[in-house]
């Protein structure tokens, strides 16, 4: 069950277009910069009108104020803030034969969160779980960074990530923590099972209690001078290892 939130704003062509397509939240109106003439923007205008959503043409300075930034690509929308799912919703709506869940232990940068959600959607992840505190939540920056994928991805917000990892295990889901201290390589695990990938925050990695709760701890071998990758890049590498293994299983 989605938990409703107050009104908010999203901006950027991809984010607004996907919000109109998804129809997953109430949209009051779409705002377009008066001087913005672009075929892609016209496509969004047509889709909004077809969906019964009002379209307003505003001076760019007014659009800047509405979006809270000048980096809006000439388009923004006044919407109900993105609702959060329950963990049970994610477990019940599998996109494939096996569960595939992503647990994020405190990602603070909304650009990273958006990038992770974008890849998670492409990789067929059932849903993403994030903590309520000391972490980025769903906002306009996340929507834009995800290129609108956050409009389609179920995201649950929980009070305790360690407890949620335990809950996933009780639902017969193997939990794999990605941590630079992991002794196994990320590609040495069998992901053709119901599984959850657990990733830590930028610069800090997994919290110790979360780390201890995971069934497996894996790492990405590093051949250069820096000890770790950006969390969104690391997440993409491991998510697509899951995709690769599952595709091989279905071919055999």
N, C-alpha and C positions, 0 to 999 in steps of 0.2 A: 504494500500500500504506500503510495507516494505521500510524503508529508508536505503540505502546501507552504509556500513562502510568500512574502510581500512582493510588490512590483519591483522590477529592476530594469536594466538596459543591457542589450547585447549590441555589438557592432562588428562591422566587417562583412564583406560579401558572402563568404562561405558560411559564417556563423548564422547570419540572418536567413540566408537561403535554406539552410538545413532546419532551422527553427520553424520556418513556414511549412516545409515539407513534412516534418515530423508531427506537427500539430500536437505536441506533447504538453504544451502549456498555453495559458491564455495570452493572447497577443493583442494589445490595445491598438497599436498602429506601427507602421513602418515609416521612418523618416528618411528622406532623400535630399542630398544637397542640390539646390536648384540648378547649379551649373554642372552637375554630374551627368554626362551623357555617355553611356556605355551599354553595349548589348547585354552584358551579364547582369547589370543593374536592372535593365528593362525586363529581363526574365524574372527577376525577383519581384518586381512591381506587378507583373502579370499574374504570378503565382499567388501573391498576397491578395490581389483583387478577386481572383477566382475562389480563394478561401474565405472571402468576406471580411478581410482585414483592411482597415482604412490606410491610405497612403497619404502622407503629408510631405510637401516640398518646402524645405527650410533654407534660409541663408546659412552659409558654412559656419559662421560664428555661433549660431544657435545650435547647429548640429554638434559642434565641438563641445559646447556646454552640456548638451544632452548625453553625449558619449563619455564626457569627462576626459577626452583625449582628442588630439587632431589626427590620430592614426586610425581612422574609422573607415577609410576607403569610400567616403561619401554616402554611407548608409548605416543606419542604426534602427533599433526597434525597442519600443517600450513593451515589456513582457512581464508576466509573473515570474519571479525568480525560480530557478530550476529546482524541482522537487527531488528529494532523496528517497531511494528505495529502502526496503528492509533487506537484511541478509537473506531471509527466507525467500524473498522474491527472486533474488539472484540464483539461489539454489534450485528454484522451481522452473526457471525459464532457460534451460540449456539450449544453446545454439547448435550443439553437435551431439554425438553419441556419448561423449564423456564430458564431465564438468571441467570448466576452465575458468578459474577465478584469479583475479589479481588483487593482492593486498598491499597497500602502500603505507608504510610505517613512518608517516610524518614528512611528506614532501612539502616544502614551504614555498617554493617558487611556482606561481600559477602557470608560467610558461612551460615549466617542466611537466606539471600535472596535465596541461592541455596536450603536450606532445605525447605523453604516455597514453592518454585516453585515445588519441588519434590512432596510434599503433595498435592498442588493444582492440579497437573496433575492427581494424583491418585484419587482425589475427584471429578473430572469432571468439574473443573473450566474452564470457557470459555476463560479467559485471565486475566493477571495481569497488573495493572497500577502502575507505579513508578514515582517519580519526577526526573527532570533533574539535580537538584542541591542538594548538601549535602545529597547524598544517593548513595548506591552501584548501579552500572550499570551491564550489562551483560558482564562478562569477564571469563577468564579461571577458576578462583577459583569458580565462581558461577556454571559454567558448571560441574565441578567435584563434588561440594557439592550437586548438584541436581541429581547426577548419570545420567546425560544426559537428564533429563526431560526438561531442558531449551531449548533443540533443538526442542521440540514439542509444547511448550507453547507460545502462542502469548503474547508478552510483549509490552505495550505502555509506552512511556516516555513523560511526560507532564510538562509544565512550572509551573502550578498552581494546586495543588491537591484540594484545596477548590472549585475552579471553576469547576474542573472535577466532583466533587461530585454533584455539582449543575446541571451539564450537564446530569449526570446519572438520577437524579431525574426528569428532564424534559423529559427523555425517559421512564418514568413510572417505574423506578427501585427503589425499596425501599433500603435505605442506612442504614446499621447497623454498628455503631462504637463500637469497643471493647475498653473499657477504664475502668481502675480500679475504677473510680469514677461513673461508670454507676449504676443506681439504680435497673435495672432489671437483672435477671440472664440470661445468654446467651441462655439457653434452654427454656425460657419463650416466645420467639418470634416465630411467624409462618414464617418459611423459605420456605414454599411451594409456593412461589411467585417469580416474577423476583426480584432478590436482589443482593446487593453488600456488601461485608464485608470490613470494613475500619479499618486498624490496624496502630498503631503508631510506632515510633522508639524505639529502645532499651533504656530503662531508662527514656525516656521523655514522652512516650505516644503520644496521638494525639495533634497536634497543636490546639490552642483554636478556631481559625476560622473554621478549619476542623470539630472539635467537634460540634460546633454550627450548622453546615450544615447538620449533620446526622439526619435522621428521628428518629432513636432509638439509645440509648446508653446502652450497656450491659456490664456485667462484669462476670468473672469466680469466683465463691466462693472459697475463700482460707481458708483452715483449719489449716495451719501451721503457722510458725513464719515469713516467708518472704511474702511481700505484692503482689508479682507478679511472673509470669512465663516467661521463655525465649519466645521471640516473635514467634519463629517457633513452639514451643510446644503449645502456646496459639492459634495460627492460626490453627494448626491441630485439636485441640479440637473442635473449632467452625465450621470449614469446615465439619468435620464429623458429627456434629449435623445437619447441612444442609442435608447431604447425608442421614442420618437416617430418618429425617422427610419426605423427598421426597420419599424414598423407602416405608415408611408406607402409604403415600398417594396413591401410585400406586397400593398397595395391597388391598385397600378398595374400 
